[in-house]
């Protein structure tokens, strides 16, 4: 086996306030212990959360350590294992990494201080990483490294939100998903592509400021697309498309600027699942409370996801042939340019940083 001597990583200095402050450093080479795996990382996928952490924004909670390695979503290849690892003899297998220590059960088992790429936990924007056996998941065979790295945050958060709606369970336990279209007859409004809900049989309404993104959403299964620039009152358009009733569920990631319209768009007794924050905060309390109260509506934060959900979603994507949309791939040395592309929010799909060959 090839010896490993160095580990290059991108880090966030204490003074960082811009992605331009990211620094490439040589850090210590990790060694797998009992029940651990050393992974040669091949790709990292960027999320808006990574941008908040990289600029040490107050929008993301936590006191991030000096020279933190950013990014929580990564894929790679098993290089070696520690003693008693269940991945023994699996060197060379392509894997993705579950980005936190929440393995099963509900959100009470999540420690936000132990999510990769924030607070005190280094992320995957480095060449080598050691993780526990339980956090290693075999990558879907039909996906590239960049596509596999794109599954956790973008995919599994939405998957978990939809699973809660399906199972009406707050226990965190996953009932086996079935082959049949379990969302037939249901409608879902999404600010993403909606491919997951469409694969489960839902009528998907996608919103975007880009006609190109809406065309992509329809290609991936969305029934309707609403450009919120040309339709600023897009909640009224949603009501028109649903005969005045509203959708059963909204997958919301825009933040305060879109939340009220999402609440207006959901039916009585419906669910708004907040899976991200892309906009600045503002005071909406006076508007939200009466709408929730008299509409019997629920707004629920969906923060992260457990390991069981990540493994299940990986299987789901392989069974249905679902592929994340990749906008652009940057070389490891061009990480700052990758973060700038994420910051501009003009790309359709995920921003990938290639770390090494597959």
Secondary structure, DSSP 8 states (H G I E B T S, - for coil): ------EEEEEE-TT--SGGG-EEEEE------TTEEEEEEEEEE--HHHHHHHTT-TTS-S---TTEE--SEEEEEEEEE-TT-TTTT-TT-EEEE--BS--SS-GGG--GGGBTTBTTB--S-BSEEEEEGGGEEE--TT--HHHHHTIIIIIIHHHHHHHHHHHT-SS-------SS-TTTT-EEEESS--HHHHHTT-EEEEEES-HHHHHHHHHTT-SEEEETTT-TTHHHHHHHHTTTS-EEEEEE-S-HHHHHHHHHHEEEEEEEEE----S-----HHHHHHHHHHHT-EEEE-----HHHHHHHHHHHHHHT----EEEEEEGGGHHHHHHHHHHT-SSSEEEEE-S--
